[in-house]
Amino acid sequence: MLSWEYPPHIVGGLGKHATEIVPSLVKAGLEVHLVTPRWVEAKSRESAAGAEIYRVRPPSGQLTDYYDTAWKANLILEEYARRLWKSAGPFSLIHAHDWLVGFAACNLKRHWAIPLVSTIHATEMGRAGEELRNQMQKSIHDAEWWLTYESARVICASQFMAQEVRKHFLVSEEKLRVIPNGVHGERFQALSGEDLVQFRLRFAELSQPLVLFVGRLVHEKGAQILVE
């Protein structure tokens, strides 16, 4: 598995998804080796959640172009993964999360001649509001298309994202799979039985309906639809 984010480096949903899916895959009987850039200080290698985690030092120096940074980091990820094949392989499948690790994933797929599966968490077209305004956005869009093209299966967490992937990358129905994110419900039971009336009154009267939105205030999260 290749992921741009993994604890302690988590920026958004991609990192949270990778964190949660690894122990679930291990529980299902899979042997998981995850390679990720070490963006923050952490152990370069550790066993966590039943999987082997490898954190690779990313490129150094002043990195201002997001696309260029990803490309350079992917060269390092790919080189490390090739060495890992010799010590921990062979592997039977590559699983890549988004275009940020797509360069390495596509090259490794061809080098090792094993299947590639990708999970698409978001698209540049979606982030850009359906309009690519500069060359970096166009380059990221192309990288996303390449990853979906090379993948034997493309996983999305929702029907909405699957529709977006079909529309922008012309991915066939045979390749697409919608697997919703799992939720550990027991984590939300800590306040079960507690009297939360005074807490609620901070936001609305008891007779008033209260709507809660959890997410970043960006276009693709759809807060504007909720308000409408």
Disulfide bonds with the S-S distance in Angstrom:
none
